[in-house]
Amino acid sequence: MQSTLDFIYAKTNNFTPEIAIILGSGLGCFCNNLEGISIKYSDIPNFPTSTVAGHRGELLFCEIENKKCVIMQGRFHFYEGYNMSESTYPIKIFKKMGVKTLIITNAAGIANKEINIGDIVLIKDHINFMGTNPLIGRNDDSLGERFPDMSDCYCKKLREKALDSANEIGLNLKEGIYLATTGPSYETPAEVRAFSLLGADLIGMSSVPEAIVANYLKMDVLGFSLATNYATGIANSKPEHKEVLEIGKHSAEKLSNLIKKIISKLD
Ligand code: HPA
């Protein structure tokens, strides 16, 4: 970790971000009008590298609404072959740099028909259906507790700020429960039926490990899903990665505006 930190501090002139933002598939355009210092994942010692289409593979250090932010343009998925600890490594680095708030975004399939394609959904809770947990292994007590509480994983206070912000900019922000599978195969129709019976509104292949680690590190977490497609069997459709990226482009601007509004309200 120290060599990762030393490298980043040297490149950014000791930048100390308070907020970290993880951009999901197709949401890279969030950074279009932002200026700052970019560092490629592949240049950072000990950092994993992103292999999925639609992910840029860079960290951007910049200011948004006068707050210092670090933006991950592309994340590390379990299905790429990283283990849980590798895929959540950046969150631990952000914590060491002083980040207090983590804003997670992702593209997700719709399991609840009350959500429409293109909707932005505030994640109010999650179901970890990945069959593993990023905190498995010897615990480092200096980072967090062995058995962390998960009752407010998606910080209620921040969710209220998100709903207020959405209201102010006239955005209809729905709320939902995100269920994560490992992927990379999409779900079968039977799985989607089962997941919606379990209470899932959205299905995806990311975010849950990041939220668990950030909650463990006592960061405030906020999560948004962009509903890019109906999950398999809902509305007789089949999910496709191309569609996921296309819808992302269209709704990224709405989500960018919302995130900026929320950041302006953070203390
Ligand atoms: N299922 C799982 N993950 C996804 C989907 C989906 O339908 N769409 C985008 N990510």
Boltz pocket constraint, residues with backbone or C-beta under 6 A from the ligand:
constraints:
  - pocket:
      binder: B
      contacts: [[A, 107], [A, 108], [A, 109], [A, 110], [A, 185], [A, 186], [A, 187], [A, 203], [A, 204], [A, 205], [A, 228], [A, 229], [A, 230], [A, 231], [A, 232], [A, 239], [A, 244]]
      max_distance: 6.0
